Amino acid sequence: MAGLYQDDSLARLRDGVSGLLGHWQLSERTKLSLLCISENATYRADDSERDAPLVIRVHRPGYHTRAEIESELHWLNALRAADVVHTVCPTATRDGSLLSAFEQDVRVA
């Protein structure tokens, strides 16, 4: 994992996220800011055509399955709906999916 977050890897990751902006109806002028990196990368997406920024979490390849990530997002929605605890509200893509994916050429040094 040491090479996963090198400068060239971060540039490819940012390019991948940029290619998905339309999935959330974000414009090409959206400004992406890297918020943090741990096992995942988190970006803030500021689009002047939207009222509020979105936060996009990019999962590390091979860390969790798609089903595990979807389960987490559905669990967050269930907690919000039951008013058990205040959680973030996952934002669906234009096709209603809670996940979007891109291929990433991962080079680990």
LOGUTI-875515 format. One record per atom (N, C-alpha, C): x, y, z; chain; residue number from 1; residue in three letters. Coordinates in steps of 0.02 Angstrom, whole numbers, plus 50000, padded with zeros to 5 digits. Layout:
! LOGUTI-875515
x:y:z:mol:seq:type
X:Y:Z:A:NUM:ALA $
...
//
This chain:
! LOGUTI-875515
x:y:z:mol:seq:type
50041:49941:50000:A:1:MET $
50000:50000:50000:A:1:MET $
50043:50063:50000:A:1:MET $
50106:50058:50016:A:2:ALA $
50149:50116:50022:A:2:ALA $
50149:50158:49958:A:2:ALA $
50149:50128:49899:A:3:GLY $
50151:50166:49837:A:3:GLY $
50083:50186:49811:A:3:GLY $
50031:50165:49844:A:4:LEU $
49963:50179:49820:A:4:LEU $
49948:50254:49819:A:4:LEU $
49978:50292:49864:A:5:TYR $
49962:50363:49869:A:5:TYR $
50023:50407:49854:A:5:TYR $
50063:50388:49805:A:6:GLN $
50117:50429:49779:A:6:GLN $
50085:50484:49736:A:6:GLN $
50124:50536:49719:A:7:ASP $
50098:50592:49680:A:7:ASP $
50066:50570:49614:A:7:ASP $
50099:50525:49577:A:8:ASP $
50070:50504:49513:A:8:ASP $
50006:50463:49523:A:8:ASP $
50003:50424:49576:A:9:SER $
49942:50387:49592:A:9:SER $
49885:50434:49611:A:9:SER $
49902:50486:49648:A:10:LEU $
49851:50535:49668:A:10:LEU $
49824:50572:49607:A:10:LEU $
49867:50586:49558:A:11:ALA $
49845:50619:49497:A:11:ALA $
49797:50574:49458:A:11:ALA $
49813:50510:49454:A:12:ARG $
49768:50463:49419:A:12:ARG $
49702:50456:49456:A:12:ARG $
49705:50456:49522:A:13:LEU $
49645:50451:49563:A:13:LEU $
49601:50513:49552:A:13:LEU $
49631:50571:49553:A:14:ARG $
49594:50633:49541:A:14:ARG $
49562:50633:49471:A:14:ARG $
49600:50609:49421:A:15:ASP $
49573:50604:49353:A:15:ASP $
49512:50557:49352:A:15:ASP $
49516:50502:49388:A:16:GLY $
49459:50456:49391:A:16:GLY $
49398:50488:49422:A:16:GLY $
49408:50524:49476:A:17:VAL $
49352:50558:49509:A:17:VAL $
49324:50612:49462:A:17:VAL $
49367:50649:49430:A:18:SER $
49345:50701:49383:A:18:SER $
49301:50672:49328:A:18:SER $
49318:50612:49305:A:19:GLY $
49280:50580:49253:A:19:GLY $
49211:50558:49275:A:19:GLY $
49198:50556:49339:A:20:LEU $
49133:50535:49366:A:20:LEU $
49088:50593:49386:A:20:LEU $
49112:50654:49383:A:21:LEU $
49073:50710:49409:A:21:LEU $
49004:50715:49379:A:21:LEU $
48998:50700:49315:A:22:GLY $
48932:50702:49282:A:22:GLY $
48882:50653:49311:A:22:GLY $
48906:50600:49343:A:23:HIS $
48861:50551:49374:A:23:HIS $
48818:50584:49429:A:23:HIS $
48846:50636:49460:A:24:TRP $
48809:50673:49513:A:24:TRP $
48785:50740:49487:A:24:TRP $
48783:50747:49421:A:25:GLN $
48762:50808:49388:A:25:GLN $
48804:50868:49410:A:25:GLN $
48868:50856:49419:A:26:LEU $
48915:50910:49435:A:26:LEU $
48946:50933:49369:A:26:LEU $
48957:50997:49363:A:27:SER $
48984:51025:49301:A:27:SER $
49059:51011:49295:A:27:SER $
49084:51022:49235:A:28:GLU $
49155:51013:49222:A:28:GLU $
49197:51065:49259:A:28:GLU $
49165:51119:49282:A:29:ARG $
49200:51172:49319:A:29:ARG $
49205:51156:49394:A:29:ARG $
49182:51098:49414:A:30:THR $
49185:51079:49485:A:30:THR $
49256:51077:49509:A:30:THR $
49268:51107:49566:A:31:LYS $
49335:51108:49596:A:31:LYS $
49339:51049:49645:A:31:LYS $
49389:51006:49635:A:32:LEU $
49401:50950:49680:A:32:LEU $
49457:50967:49728:A:32:LEU $
49445:50955:49792:A:33:SER $
49496:50966:49843:A:33:SER $
49504:50902:49883:A:33:SER $
49564:50876:49886:A:34:LEU $
49578:50816:49926:A:34:LEU $
49572:50835:50000:A:34:LEU $
49526:50802:50035:A:35:LEU $
49516:50816:50106:A:35:LEU $
49562:50774:50150:A:35:LEU $
49562:50709:50137:A:36:CYS $
49606:50665:50176:A:36:CYS $
49615:50599:50140:A:36:CYS $
49667:50565:50163:A:37:ILE $
49682:50498:50137:A:37:ILE $
49696:50454:50197:A:37:ILE $
49663:50398:50198:A:38:SER $
49678:50345:50246:A:38:SER $
49674:50281:50205:A:38:SER $
49630:50235:50224:A:39:GLU $
49620:50178:50180:A:39:GLU $
49581:50198:50118:A:39:GLU $
49547:50256:50121:A:40:ASN $
49509:50284:50066:A:40:ASN $
49533:50355:50054:A:40:ASN $
49515:50382:49997:A:41:ALA $
49529:50453:49982:A:41:ALA $
49462:50489:49983:A:41:ALA $
49461:50549:50013:A:42:THR $
49399:50588:50017:A:42:THR $
49411:50656:49985:A:42:THR $
49366:50673:49938:A:43:TYR $
49370:50736:49902:A:43:TYR $
49308:50779:49917:A:43:TYR $
49319:50844:49919:A:44:ARG $
49264:50891:49921:A:44:ARG $
49255:50916:49850:A:44:ARG $
49192:50915:49826:A:45:ALA $
49176:50937:49759:A:45:ALA $
49133:51000:49763:A:45:ALA $
49163:51056:49744:A:46:ASP $
49127:51120:49745:A:46:ASP $
49108:51140:49674:A:46:ASP $
49043:51144:49662:A:47:ASP $
49017:51163:49596:A:47:ASP $
48976:51227:49606:A:47:ASP $
48993:51280:49571:A:48:SER $
48958:51343:49578:A:48:SER $
48885:51338:49558:A:48:SER $
48866:51285:49522:A:49:GLU $
48797:51276:49501:A:49:GLU $
48755:51238:49552:A:49:GLU $
48785:51219:49609:A:50:ARG $
48749:51184:49662:A:50:ARG $
48749:51225:49725:A:50:ARG $
48699:51213:49767:A:51:ASP $
48694:51250:49830:A:51:ASP $
48747:51230:49881:A:51:ASP $
48766:51167:49880:A:52:ALA $
48813:51142:49931:A:52:ALA $
48863:51095:49899:A:52:ALA $
48922:51090:49929:A:53:PRO $
48972:51043:49902:A:53:PRO $
48952:50971:49916:A:53:PRO $
48981:50926:49878:A:54:LEU $
48974:50854:49891:A:54:LEU $
49041:50829:49916:A:54:LEU $
49039:50776:49955:A:55:VAL $
49099:50742:49975:A:55:VAL $
49099:50674:49940:A:55:VAL $
49153:50659:49906:A:56:ILE $
49158:50597:49868:A:56:ILE $
49212:50554:49900:A:56:ILE $
49192:50495:49920:A:57:ARG $
49239:50448:49952:A:57:ARG $
49258:50395:49900:A:57:ARG $
49323:50387:49891:A:58:VAL $
49349:50338:49843:A:58:VAL $
49381:50282:49883:A:58:VAL $
49355:50223:49873:A:59:HIS $
49379:50165:49911:A:59:HIS $
49442:50136:49881:A:59:HIS $
49486:50115:49924:A:60:ARG $
49548:50083:49902:A:60:ARG $
49532:50019:49865:A:60:ARG $
49563:50008:49808:A:61:PRO $
49550:49946:49770:A:61:PRO $
49564:49884:49811:A:61:PRO $
49517:49837:49808:A:62:GLY $
49525:49773:49842:A:62:GLY $
49514:49774:49917:A:62:GLY $
49494:49831:49945:A:63:TYR $
49487:49836:50017:A:63:TYR $
49419:49810:50040:A:63:TYR $
49365:49832:50008:A:64:HIS $
49298:49808:50022:A:64:HIS $
49264:49791:49956:A:64:HIS $
49217:49745:49959:A:65:THR $
49179:49728:49899:A:65:THR $
49125:49780:49888:A:65:THR $
49100:49781:49827:A:66:ARG $
49044:49826:49811:A:66:ARG $
48985:49814:49857:A:66:ARG $
48970:49750:49870:A:67:ALA $
48913:49733:49914:A:67:ALA $
48924:49760:49985:A:67:ALA $
48985:49758:50010:A:68:GLU $
48999:49784:50077:A:68:GLU $
48990:49860:50080:A:68:GLU $
49012:49894:50028:A:69:ILE $
49005:49967:50026:A:69:ILE $
48931:49986:50020:A:69:ILE $
48894:49951:49977:A:70:GLU $
48822:49964:49970:A:70:GLU $
48786:49952:50035:A:70:GLU $
48805:49899:50071:A:71:SER $
48774:49884:50135:A:71:SER $
48785:49941:50185:A:71:SER $
48846:49967:50186:A:72:GLU $
48861:50024:50231:A:72:GLU $
48817:50084:50214:A:72:GLU $
48810:50099:50150:A:73:LEU $
48771:50157:50129:A:73:LEU $
48697:50147:50145:A:73:LEU $
48671:50087:50135:A:74:HIS $
48601:50072:50152:A:74:HIS $
48590:50076:50227:A:74:HIS $
48639:50055:50265:A:75:TRP $
48635:50059:50338:A:75:TRP $
48632:50132:50360:A:75:TRP $
48674:50175:50330:A:76:LEU $
48672:50246:50346:A:76:LEU $
48603:50275:50331:A:76:LEU $
48574:50257:50274:A:77:ASN $
48508:50281:50256:A:77:ASN $
48455:50256:50305:A:77:ASN $
48461:50194:50327:A:78:ALA $
48413:50166:50375:A:78:ALA $
48417:50202:50442:A:78:ALA $
48478:50217:50465:A:79:LEU $
48486:50254:50527:A:79:LEU $
48455:50324:50523:A:79:LEU $
48464:50357:50465:A:80:ARG $
48434:50423:50455:A:80:ARG $
48358:50418:50455:A:80:ARG $
48332:50369:50419:A:81:ALA $
48259:50361:50413:A:81:ALA $
48227:50347:50480:A:81:ALA $
48261:50308:50522:A:82:ALA $
48234:50291:50588:A:82:ALA $
48247:50346:50639:A:82:ALA $
48284:50398:50618:A:83:ASP $
48301:50453:50663:A:83:ASP $
48336:50429:50726:A:83:ASP $
48378:50377:50717:A:84:VAL $
48415:50348:50772:A:84:VAL $
48476:50392:50788:A:84:VAL $
48510:50414:50735:A:85:VAL $
48569:50455:50743:A:85:VAL $
48575:50497:50679:A:85:VAL $
48603:50556:50686:A:86:HIS $
48614:50597:50627:A:86:HIS $
48676:50572:50591:A:86:HIS $
48669:50554:50528:A:87:THR $
48725:50530:50488:A:87:THR $
48728:50571:50423:A:87:THR $
48781:50562:50387:A:88:VAL $
48785:50592:50320:A:88:VAL $
48730:50563:50277:A:88:VAL $
48711:50598:50226:A:89:CYS $
48660:50574:50180:A:89:CYS $
48693:50555:50114:A:89:CYS $
48699:50491:50099:A:90:PRO $
48728:50471:50036:A:90:PRO $
48689:50501:49977:A:90:PRO $
48724:50527:49928:A:91:THR $
48693:50558:49870:A:91:THR $
48694:50510:49812:A:91:THR $
48636:50495:49787:A:92:ALA $
48631:50449:49730:A:92:ALA $
48654:50484:49666:A:92:ALA $
48679:50443:49620:A:93:THR $
48697:50469:49554:A:93:THR $
48633:50481:49514:A:93:THR $
48641:50509:49455:A:94:ARG $
48581:50525:49415:A:94:ARG $
48541:50462:49398:A:94:ARG $
48572:50403:49398:A:95:ASP $
48534:50341:49383:A:95:ASP $
48508:50308:49447:A:95:ASP $
48517:50340:49505:A:96:GLY $
48490:50314:49568:A:96:GLY $
48538:50271:49607:A:96:GLY $
48596:50257:49580:A:97:SER $
48645:50215:49615:A:97:SER $
48680:50254:49670:A:97:SER $
48698:50220:49723:A:98:LEU $
48737:50251:49776:A:98:LEU $
48812:50245:49764:A:98:LEU $
48831:50206:49713:A:99:LEU $
48902:50196:49697:A:99:LEU $
48915:50211:49623:A:99:LEU $
48974:50234:49611:A:100:SER $
48998:50243:49543:A:100:SER $
49070:50219:49543:A:100:SER $
49093:50194:49487:A:101:ALA $
49160:50164:49486:A:101:ALA $
49198:50187:49424:A:101:ALA $
49264:50184:49430:A:102:PHE $
49308:50196:49373:A:102:PHE $
49367:50147:49379:A:102:PHE $
49396:50132:49322:A:103:GLU $
49454:50089:49321:A:103:GLU $
49515:50130:49339:A:103:GLU $
49557:50103:49382:A:104:GLN $
49617:50139:49401:A:104:GLN $
49676:50093:49391:A:104:GLN $
49726:50120:49358:A:105:ASP $
49790:50084:49348:A:105:ASP $
49830:50093:49413:A:105:ASP $
49826:50044:49457:A:106:VAL $
49859:50048:49522:A:106:VAL $
49930:50021:49516:A:106:VAL $
49978:50063:49533:A:107:ARG $
50049:50044:49532:A:107:ARG $
50075:50052:49602:A:107:ARG $
50088:49997:49634:A:108:VAL $
50113:50000:49702:A:108:VAL $
50188:49987:49702:A:108:VAL $
50225:50035:49731:A:109:ALA $
50298:50028:49732:A:109:ALA $
50321:49995:49796:A:109:ALA $
//
